[in-house]
Amino acid sequence: MAVKVLAVGKKHESWVSEGIARYDKRLRKPWNMSWQFLPHSALAAERAREAESKSILEKLGRDEFVVVLDERGQMLSSPQLSQRLYKALGSDSVTVVIGGAYGVTDEVRARADLVWSLSPLVFPHQLVRLILVEQLYRAGEIAAGRPYHHV
């Protein structure tokens, strides 16, 4: 199973790279985890959102299960996320989208199979990356029945 994270922005900053590498390494066993970065648009607000969203849509395949991270998305517990992702594993690949500073367009959200909110809070993109990989790892551990997740 391939899990790709498609993120608008620069590569990982050094302060978060070590944590991401830790979970990326653990995730390699059940999934082939990869990262693809799209550049920020130099345009202002809405025009940046539109340009970045167009780039995102161009990178999405038809058969991919797409998860878009968005503060207006569905909030899930870790066990609920595990169930949703493991149902998606029937597809050849799962792509998780992290939009730019202005978010994504309705068109990107409409393309998503799941619009997921990590929290009603808004986090910096670098931190979202770390939270994401930890939650993907946690989802795998829950699905496998291992004790990483404690209720």
C-alpha positions as CSV (number, residue, x, y, z in Angstrom):
1,M,0.0,0.0,0.0
2,A,1.3,3.4,-1.0
3,V,0.6,6.4,1.2
4,K,1.6,9.7,-0.3
5,V,1.5,13.0,1.5
6,L,1.1,15.9,-0.9
7,A,1.9,19.1,0.9
8,V,2.1,22.7,-0.2
9,G,5.2,24.3,1.2
10,K,8.9,23.7,1.7
11,K,10.5,20.5,2.8
12,H,10.5,19.6,6.5
13,E,12.2,22.1,8.8
14,S,15.0,20.7,10.9
15,W,13.0,21.0,14.2
16,V,10.4,18.6,12.9
17,S,12.4,16.4,10.5
18,E,13.6,14.0,13.2
19,G,10.1,13.2,14.5
20,I,8.8,12.7,11.0
21,A,11.7,10.4,10.1
22,R,11.0,8.4,13.2
23,Y,7.4,7.7,12.2
24,D,8.2,7.4,8.5
25,K,10.5,4.6,9.3
26,R,7.9,2.8,11.4
27,L,5.3,3.3,8.7
28,R,7.4,1.6,6.0
29,K,6.4,-1.8,7.3
30,P,2.7,-1.6,6.5
31,W,2.9,1.2,4.0
32,N,5.2,2.7,1.5
33,M,5.2,6.3,2.8
34,S,6.3,9.1,0.5
35,W,6.2,12.9,0.5
36,Q,5.7,15.2,-2.4
37,F,6.0,19.0,-2.0
38,L,4.4,21.6,-4.1
39,P,5.6,25.2,-4.0
40,H,3.7,28.0,-2.4
41,S,2.0,30.4,-4.8
42,A,3.4,33.9,-4.8
43,L,-0.1,35.2,-5.4
44,A,-2.3,36.8,-2.7
45,A,-4.9,35.0,-0.6
46,E,-7.7,33.6,-2.8
47,R,-5.6,33.6,-5.9
48,A,-2.9,31.6,-4.1
49,R,-5.6,29.1,-2.8
50,E,-6.8,28.7,-6.4
51,A,-3.3,28.2,-7.9
52,E,-2.2,25.8,-5.2
53,S,-5.4,23.8,-5.5
54,K,-5.0,23.5,-9.2
55,S,-1.6,22.1,-8.7
56,I,-2.9,19.7,-6.1
57,L,-5.7,18.4,-8.4
58,E,-3.2,17.9,-11.2
59,K,-1.2,15.5,-8.9
60,L,-4.2,13.3,-7.9
61,G,-4.9,10.1,-9.7
62,R,-8.4,8.9,-10.4
63,D,-8.1,5.7,-8.4
64,E,-6.5,7.3,-5.3
65,F,-8.3,7.4,-2.0
66,V,-7.8,11.1,-1.2
67,V,-7.8,12.6,2.3
68,V,-7.8,16.3,2.6
69,L,-6.8,17.9,5.9
70,D,-9.0,20.9,6.5
71,E,-10.1,22.6,9.8
72,R,-13.8,22.3,8.5
73,G,-13.5,18.6,8.0
74,Q,-14.8,15.6,10.0
75,M,-13.2,15.2,13.4
76,L,-12.4,11.5,14.1
77,S,-11.1,9.6,17.1
78,S,-8.0,7.6,16.5
79,P,-10.0,4.3,16.3
80,Q,-12.4,5.9,13.8
81,L,-9.5,7.1,11.7
82,S,-8.0,3.6,11.7
83,Q,-11.3,2.1,10.5
84,R,-11.6,4.7,7.7
85,L,-8.1,4.3,6.5
86,Y,-8.1,0.5,6.6
87,K,-11.3,0.5,4.5
88,A,-9.4,2.7,2.0
89,L,-6.5,0.3,1.8
90,G,-8.4,-1.6,-0.8
91,S,-7.3,1.2,-3.2
92,D,-3.9,1.0,-4.7
93,S,-2.9,4.2,-2.9
94,V,-3.9,6.8,-0.4
95,T,-3.0,10.4,-0.8
96,V,-3.2,12.9,2.1
97,V,-3.3,16.5,1.1
98,I,-2.0,19.4,3.2
99,G,-2.9,22.6,1.5
100,G,-1.2,26.0,1.7
101,A,-1.6,28.8,4.2
102,Y,-5.0,29.8,2.6
103,G,-6.3,26.2,2.5
104,V,-7.8,24.5,-0.6
105,T,-10.7,25.2,-2.8
106,D,-14.1,23.6,-2.7
107,E,-13.1,21.6,-5.8
108,V,-10.3,19.9,-3.9
109,R,-12.6,19.2,-0.9
110,A,-15.1,17.7,-3.4
111,R,-12.5,15.4,-4.8
112,A,-11.6,14.1,-1.4
113,D,-12.9,10.7,-0.2
114,L,-12.4,12.1,3.4
115,V,-12.1,15.7,4.6
116,W,-10.5,15.3,8.0
117,S,-9.9,17.9,10.7
118,L,-7.1,17.2,13.2
119,S,-8.7,19.7,15.6
120,P,-10.8,22.8,15.7
121,L,-7.5,24.6,16.3
122,V,-5.3,25.6,13.4
123,F,-1.7,24.4,13.5
124,P,1.4,25.4,11.5
125,H,2.0,23.2,8.5
126,Q,5.2,21.8,9.8
127,L,3.5,20.6,13.0
128,V,0.6,19.2,11.0
129,R,3.1,17.0,9.2
130,L,4.3,15.5,12.5
131,I,0.8,15.0,13.9
132,L,-0.2,13.4,10.6
133,V,2.5,10.7,10.6
134,E,2.0,9.9,14.2
135,Q,-1.7,9.4,13.6
136,L,-1.1,7.3,10.6
137,Y,1.2,5.1,12.7
138,R,-1.3,5.0,15.5
139,A,-4.0,4.0,13.0
140,G,-1.9,1.1,11.9
141,E,-1.2,0.0,15.4
142,I,-4.9,0.1,16.3
143,A,-5.8,-2.0,13.2
144,A,-3.1,-4.5,14.1
145,G,-4.4,-4.8,17.7
146,R,-1.1,-3.7,19.2
147,P,-1.0,-1.7,22.5
148,Y,0.4,1.6,21.2
149,H,-3.0,3.2,21.5
150,H,-4.4,3.3,25.1
151,V,-8.1,4.1,25.7
